[in-house]
Amino acid sequence: MHLFFTPDIQAEQKHYQLSEEESKHAVRVLRMNVGDKVQLIDGRGGWYEAEISDAHPKRTQLTIISCTADFQKPTYHLHIAVAPTKNIDRIEWFLEKATEIGIQEITPIISEHSERKEVKIDRLNKVVISAMKQSLKAYMPQINEAVSLDVFLQKLANEEGLLKAIAHCEEDQAKKYLNKEFPQGANYLILIGPEGDFSSREIETALSAGFIPVSLGEARLRTETAALYACAEIALLNR
């Protein structure tokens, strides 16, 4: 199966031209030719079956055979707001694995103890697109621009129907497990802090904003591991 990301395709289209990058990959790398079948995803839930009508290395032409809307549509919405790690490769690893498991939205948050203050969204989107194709998913997770934790919490002030949790390391609070506290099929938001954890002030601010403190087990986890753990636990809850 050869899967191509075509974000600008529309459901009613009968013909489509691959981008130069995807055309080169199809013709030069995969050695595909006229009559070969391919699959397309638009990142919005559309899954397309198509056939190559002109195998050109810069502008490969396709004939659309069928379109399936809402392909494997998730039954829940998971938004993880996570502090970017100093080594960006670790956050990219998280994005790759989380996309494969299932996640709908990611926000890089900058907190008091953050080691990294900036992220390149274009680079992160490339990681997500590759993982989406690898795992045969038709929905592309949304990566938001990096924002300070305080601003992020302020924007949530009037949002309803959102189940909110914060994972932190302070031991003087009773914490609950995600699968014990949250129901299936909900809209979840989970905060994951930097290696130095959230500050006490940030934790209190989040709790005042309606976040519940949750435990991700007894082990001390790296930021990207904690974020993936939360992602997997929500996926298992909704399986």
Secondary structure, DSSP 4 states (H G I P E B T S, - for coil): --EEE-TT--TT-SEEE--HHHHHIIIIIS---TT-EEEEE-BBS-EEEEEEEE--SSS-EEEEEEEESSTT--SSEEEEEEPPPSSHHHHHHHHHHHHHH--SEEEEEE-TT-S-----HHHHHHHHHHHHHHTT-SBPPEEPPPEEHHHHHHHTTT--S-EEEEE---SSS--EEHHHHPPSS-EEEEEE--TT---HHHHHHHHHTTPEEEE--SS---HHHHHHHHHHHHHHHT-
